[in-house]
């Protein structure tokens, strides 16, 4: 049986609450000079690069 880690969950949620709005703001600023398709490709690629190791280790 695995042990619960509520503190880790709290920190992950806090991290998301900080990073998600910043990502949206940066996308709006950059979106004025970069094509939409390229912006979406880079955004999802960065998300995948960050999340794949997290999923792999858990």
Secondary structure per residue as TSV (DSSP state, phi and psi in degrees):
chain	resnum	aa	ss	phi	psi
A	1	X	-	360.0	134.3
A	2	X	-	-87.3	151.2
A	3	X	-	-89.5	138.5
A	4	X	-	-69.9	148.9
A	5	X	-	-130.2	75.5
A	6	X	H	-65.0	-34.0
A	7	X	H	-64.9	-38.8
A	8	X	H	-62.4	-42.4
A	9	X	H	-62.4	-39.8
A	10	X	H	-63.6	-46.0
A	11	X	H	-65.6	-37.2
A	12	X	H	-64.2	-41.6
A	13	X	H	-66.6	-41.2
A	14	X	H	-63.4	-41.2
A	15	X	H	-61.4	-43.0
A	16	X	H	-63.5	-41.4
A	17	X	H	-65.4	-22.4
A	18	X	H	-88.1	-44.1
A	19	X	H	-75.2	-39.6
A	20	X	H	-60.8	-49.1
A	21	X	H	-64.8	-34.7
A	22	X	H	-65.3	-39.4
A	23	X	H	-63.2	-40.1
A	24	X	H	-66.0	-41.9
A	25	X	H	-65.0	-42.7
A	26	X	H	-65.1	-39.4
A	27	X	H	-62.9	-38.2
A	28	X	H	-67.6	-39.5
A	29	X	H	-68.7	-47.4
A	30	X	H	-71.8	-29.0
A	31	X	T	-60.3	-17.7
A	32	X	T	-75.4	-22.2
A	33	X	T	-120.7	-11.2
A	34	X	S	-115.3	138.5
A	35	X	-	-58.8	146.2
A	36	X	H	-58.9	-44.0
A	37	X	H	-61.0	-42.5
A	38	X	H	-67.0	-40.0
A	39	X	H	-61.7	-45.3
A	40	X	H	-65.3	-40.6
A	41	X	H	-60.3	-47.4
A	42	X	H	-66.0	-41.8
A	43	X	H	-62.1	-47.1
A	44	X	H	-71.3	-31.5
A	45	X	H	-65.3	-43.1
A	46	X	H	-65.1	-41.2
A	47	X	H	-61.6	-41.9
A	48	X	H	-65.6	-41.7
A	49	X	H	-62.0	-36.0
A	50	X	H	-77.3	-41.6
A	51	X	H	-82.9	-30.8
A	52	X	H	-60.2	-46.4
A	53	X	H	-63.0	-36.8
A	54	X	H	-62.7	-45.5
A	55	X	H	-65.6	-39.9
A	56	X	H	-61.8	-43.5
A	57	X	H	-80.7	-17.3
A	58	X	-	-96.2	360.0
